[in-house]
Structures are given as structure tokens and as C-alpha cells.
Amino acid sequence: MLFLVLLVLGRQNICSEESVSAQGWEDIRSVKMSGGLRAFWDVGGAKSHHPEALKHGFESVNLLGDYSDYPGKQKRNINHYVHRRRPAKNPWDTPDFFEEIIRRNIGKIVEDPDLPSDGTSIFVHDIEFEFEQDIAKAWADPATKKSSGAKSLEEFQKAYLAKWAEWFWLPCKWGKEVLPDLPAGLYGPQPFHRDYWGLSGKDAGQIDGTHKLDAEFWKHIDPHVDFYVASIYVFYDHPGSVFYIASNIEENFQRTRQYGNKPVYAYSWLRYHNSNKDIGGQELAPWLADATAVVPYFYGAHGNVLWGWEPQAKGKKLYGNLVVYTDSLGRIADLADKIAGAEPAADDVKSHVLWKEKRPLVKRLKVSGEKDEWLVLAMNPWQSEQAKSEIEITCGEHNVTLELQGRHCDIFHIKEGEVKRLQTDYSKATAAVKKRVL
């Protein structure tokens, strides 16, 4: 989906990009982070909104569709080459223009006059395509088997995954050669590949089984990236979406600690994913925009990238629920130093277990250097937006009762048993929508 949109945007940017006035920012609060936490703006469309986003604390993203061929009208598009062989089984079947196209595209980033040089930007390589995950099926393909030179299925699996990994890490390597100081990451494969149904209702063993190849594949890519990208685009207007966000961040964070301490950045969008034929493209409900903004930071992410392609048409304003997203994100900004240095409670239940048991989402962070200070994220998406419920939790030496209001994704600041609720006002989204020019 992201790649297809980039194709459209590429044509628009080359041919006739509209100049649109940056409207709607008067309602948007600053989200400037500290303590190593970050918030990024990767919303395409009208360029006039980008400077406003930077003024409000967001940082820049250089997003590149490495496999695209804009000057050649996509005749040498690497994705098209792979898709004609779907599902691709032979990673040794590389087009002869592979390196030329990628290096040329990277050159566009190098030549970009707006490329920030102050360390406040990142480089995201967008490489998305499917290859055959069933190793036995790939081994059974005569051309692939011959190309591998492998003598056994076990030997083939190692060579097969390593070769496919090159399709992803080589662009990162070539980007580093010309932009060595620009932190680089990869949108596409992930250390724990984005998942919903492989997590929903599953136990840890089942989840590991579904993702058994992720770690072996990723180990080839890891040396060539400076951060990890965990995509958390929302597919459903359903309570499970909150746990999907938490679980995908949590699994990526925990599984990447074996490589060191590189940050995880969430990739979020304020619309439902296009794959949902009923609501795809509609703006998220306010409670999901709220959760999208803050949940990643409590589960290990050090950054949140807001992606999108709106607004494109002249006269269009920003997302109606951007005001909820930024207000929610602002709570993280206000507490960034505390969150960045906090330690997660060791006995918190993992998010996929809470999901399976349909319990509230609860994550406790112990503030570093303080005797009894905690930050707690808590919400109950299983109840209606008009309902209220209570949970009891322990924070250090104190037992506290938290009231969960509707589907709000609340942060509770608890110090020596005293509770302060930090909540986002969803009515602002309704007001913002009424002000938009549609």
C-alpha cells in the first residue's frame, strides 16, 4: 500500500504539485520531544504543511521508494520485476538494472535542497514485496534450487534467506555510502513482521511459530540499519486494534535487544488501512488516534512517525483527528525525560495475553531516580465510550484504584500513591472536522 501511494505521489510531485496554504495549525499543540524520544512528520501532499509541522516539534523523514523508476515511467521498476514472478521464489534472479535504479533514486535524496543537515532527519528505505515463505516450495522450484547451489534443504534455507535479505540491505548500504551521517532504517520487513491475526487469541508458542523465520532473516539486515521500523497502521475499528499496536511494538522491541540498543520507531497513520474494504481510507476514531500516539512509547518505541499523503487537493485542510493525535502525543512530550529513562514493571502482563483475555491494556513505568514515582498507561477498549470501570494496580509500596473512562487512552502520573490523570479531549476532533473544507 505504501509503495503504491508513493508511485502516485511521485508522479504528482514531478508533474504538477499543488501549492496549498497550511491551514488548521492554529489548533495544533507543540509535540517537541526530549530525552531521546522523537516524533516525525512524513505526511505528503501539500508541502506548505511541512514547515508548520517542524515548527510544532516534528522532525523530518526522507522516505524513498528505492525500487521505483519515475524517469523511466516505471519500465525498470524493480517491484514490477519481482511481482511478475509472484510469489517470488528465486532471489538469485536479480534484474540487471537493480543497482543502477537504486543508486539513482538514492541520488535524489542526496540532491534534495531541503535535506536537513542538523541531525534532525532520518532516511527510510521503503521496500515492500512478497517472496515465498514456504522454504520447501522454494526448494522444489528447479531454477531456484539450481541457483542456490545447495545440497540439502537446511543448507538451502540459510542461503535462500540470506540472498533475499540482500534485496533489502543493499539499498541501505548504498545509501550509507553517500549519506553516512543520516540515520537509516527500512520500511517493509521487520524483526517481528507486522501481524494481527497471528497474535489475536494466540499464546507465546503459537506466536513464535508463526514468526520463526523473522529472526533468521533479519540478522542479515540488522548491521545495515540504525533504527527499527514497526508498522502499526490500524486495520479495524475494534478493541483488538489497541493490543495489535502494543504487541507489535513490544515484540519488535524485545526481539531486537539482542543486537544492541538501536531505537524502535512506530509508523502510524490517521486513517484505517486500505485493505479494509468497509472503512479503509476513513479517519480513525478519536480513541484510536489517541492510542496510536501514546501506546508505542510505553511499549519500547523511542519515536512515532506520522505518515500519510493528505492533504493533496487545493483547499483541503489537515486530518480532523490530528488535533487529538498531537494533544495525545503532547502528553508524551511533557513527560519525555521521565518516560525515556523509566523502567517497565517486570511483572506486567504482556499485551498479547491481555488481548486474548479481553482485559484492559495496562503498562507501568517506574520513573528512574525517584523513590515511588510511576507513569501508567491504562485503557479499556472493550467497554463503550460512555462506560466507566475501575482497576486496581500496585505501584511500588502503594495500591491504587484507577477509573477508566470510556475508551480513553489515559496516562496516570502516580507519585507516592497520589494519582493524576492526563487525558485527551476528543471533542476537539469534532470541532476540527466542522472547520475543515472538504
BELVENCOR-V255759 format. One line per field, one symbol per residue. phi: phi as a letter, one per 30 degrees, with the letter a starting at -180 (. if undefined). burial: # if it has 9 or more other ideal C-beta (glycine too) atoms within 8 Angstrom, else .. Layout:
phi->???
burial->???
//
This chain:
phi->.edddddddedddddaddcbddcjddccddbdcaijdbbccbcdjdddddeddddcjdcdbccbdecdbddchidcddedddddcdddccdddcddcededdddddeddedddcddccicbbccdcbbacbddddddddddeddedddidcbddddedddddddeddcddeddddddcbdccebbbcldbebdebbddcdiccdddddddcddeddddeddedcbcacccdbedcbdaeddddedddddedddddcddckbddccdccbcbdddddddbejddededddededceeddcjdcabcdclbcdcdejdcdedcdddedddddddedceddddcdcdddcddddddeddchcddbbcbdddicdabbcbcbabddcddcdbabbcbcbicbcbccccchcdccccccbhidcbdcbcddddddddddddcc
burial->.##.########.......#.#.##.##..#.###.#######.##.###.###.###############...#.####.###.#..####......#..##########....#.....#######.#.#...#.###.#.###.##.#..#.######################.##..#.#########..##.###.#...##..##.######.###.##.##########..###############.##.....############..#...#...#.###########################...##################.##.#####.##..#.###.###...########....##########.#.....#.#.#.#..#.#.#.#.##########.#.#..#.#.#.#####...#..
//
